[in-house]
Amino acid sequence: MVARERVTMAVVVVLAAVGGWFATVVAGEGLSADTGGTLLTAVIAITVLTSILAGIAAATSSHAGRVDERDHRIAARSQMVRGFFYLALCFGVLGLLLGEGQWAFVNGIFLAILAIETISGLIMLALYRLNA
């Protein structure tokens, strides 16, 4: 197992564990509950646990510094799928907020989606020009 795969596995385990814990809190308190403190705890837990587990995974890998073409292809495919999920989930949340009349959030999320997609397109055009 290459280093990137081991680190990714560590990150996924942390995200699933902390995400599961946070989801149970939200399910218990309700979706519109003030979970500021719990959210901060989740972010800190993700940061600390990911640093520890990813560091251990990288340090114990026998192929620590090697990244090959296969790694790049896998990362590119993963990014593509992740991008579709981000957009789908953002538009889903946007629809929920629209139904609630939360216009500040609706406008903010919509502008954020537009900015992300515009910047992504500009980066892609620049990379084509640079022959990346």
Buried (B, 14 or more C-beta within 10 A) or exposed (E): EBBBBBBBBBBEBBEEEBEEBBEEBBEEEEEEEEBEEBEEBBEEBBEEBBEEBBEEBBEEBEEEEEEEEEBEEBEEEEEEEEEEEEEEEBBEEBEEBBEEEBEEBBEEBBEEBEEBEEEEEEEEEEEEEEEE
